[in-house]
Amino acid sequence: MTEEGLVENYHSATSAQRRFADPIVFWDETLRDGEQTPGVHFSPEEKLAVAERLSDAGISVINAGIPVVSTEEAEAVRRLASAGLKAHVLAAGRTVPGDVDAVIRSGAKYIAVFVAASQVHLRYKLKMTQDEVLAASVAAVRQAKSAGLHVAFVTEDTVRAPFDFVERLYKAVLEEKADRVVVSDTVGIMTPLTFRWYLEEFRRRVKPRDWSVHCHNDFGLAVANTLTALEAGVTSPHVCVNGLGERAGNAALEEVVLALETLYGVRTGIRTEALYGISRLVEELSGVPIAANKALVGYNSFSHEAGIHTHGILANTLTYEPLQPELLGRHRQMILGKHTGKAALVEKLKERGAVASDAVLADLLRRIKEGTEAQGKEELLRFLTEYRAHFERPGVPDAEFWRMAKEAGVPGVTP
Ligand code: MN
C-alpha cells in the first residue's frame, strides 16, 4: 500500500497486540449461511460453479450445505464432494444421528455438527437441558469421528450462553477429538473489544488448537469482529461472498481478505484478483444486489466524480484510494457529472488524443454540469419502485401461498 515516505502506516504501532495464525484457514459459508439469506436458493449446478471459483481462489474449506434439508441439497453436497476440488468440502448437520449419517453418505470428508448453546435457545427452541445438549454433542462428534470425518463442532449463539456451560461442552467434544471448534456470534451482538475479551477467556478455559468464529452483521460489525478474532489468534474465519447470510449477513470474504492483506500485510493465500468476479457471480446467482457503496465490490468503491478527488487520483492514486482496484480484479472509474473538474476532462479527452484550450474546457464543463442537473429522476424512481417491491416480499407470494395451502388440503383455506 505505501510508497516510501508518502503515507504513514500506524498499524505497526499495534503489531505487538496481534498474533495471526499461520496459515489462516478460510472457511466459506456462502453456500450454506449465504443460501439461508431470505429469498436465496442455489441449484446444485450453481453451487458447483461458485465452489469451483472459491476453490481456485484459494479458499480452504467450503460449506456445501446441510444434506438433510432436501434431496436437492443432498445432491448438491454429493456433487461438490465428488468434484475433485482443491478445497475441503464440508457439510453440516445437527447433533442428531440422522443428520450426521446424511453427511457421511454425502461423501463430504469434513463435517460441522451444530447445536445451540444459549439458555434462550435451549429452553424455547431445542427444549433440551444443558446435560442433554452435551450428551447429544458428544455422541454426534463420536459418530462423525468414527466415520473418519474431520469434525468441526459448532454452537449457535455461543457468545450469549453461560460461559461455564460453554467451557464444559467444548472441553467434552475436544476430548472426543473434535478437530476444530467454532464460536458463533449468531445475532451479531459482539463488539471488537468485548469479542477480544471473550476469545481470550475462551482460549484460557477451553484451550482450542484450531478454532473458528462465525460472525453476523446485525450491527454492521461482522468484519470488524472477525478481524478482532484473527488478531487474537483464531485460525479459521467464517466468511461469505458479498457478506451474504441470514438477516444482515455474515462477515464478507472480500473485506476480511483485503483488510488482512492490505492493512496488515498478512499473506492469506487467497488470489485476491479473483474476488470481484466471484462477487459478481454470487450477486447474479443469489439475486441479492451488491449495494452501490459496499466496501471493495460496490459499484462506487473505485469511482470518482468530485473535481478535487479526481485531480488527486490522476496525480497519484494514493491520495484518495487505500488500495488499487486491480488487486481485486476491477478498475477505477471516473464519472463525468455535476462535480467534475477540469483535470478529469483533460484526461478523458486524451482517450481520443484530443487537447482543448481552457476556454473550450470551461464550456464543456458547463455543458456537463447543466446536462447532469437537467437529468430527471423518473427512470431511477421506476427502477427503485420495482426493486423495493421485489425485496420487500421475496419468496412465495402471498396469493400463491394460499393457493398451495388449499391444494395441500389445509382445512378451511380458500385462496
Ligand atoms: Mn449463521
Residues whose N, C-alpha, C, O or C-beta is under 5 A from the ligand:
A	BS01	MN	D33
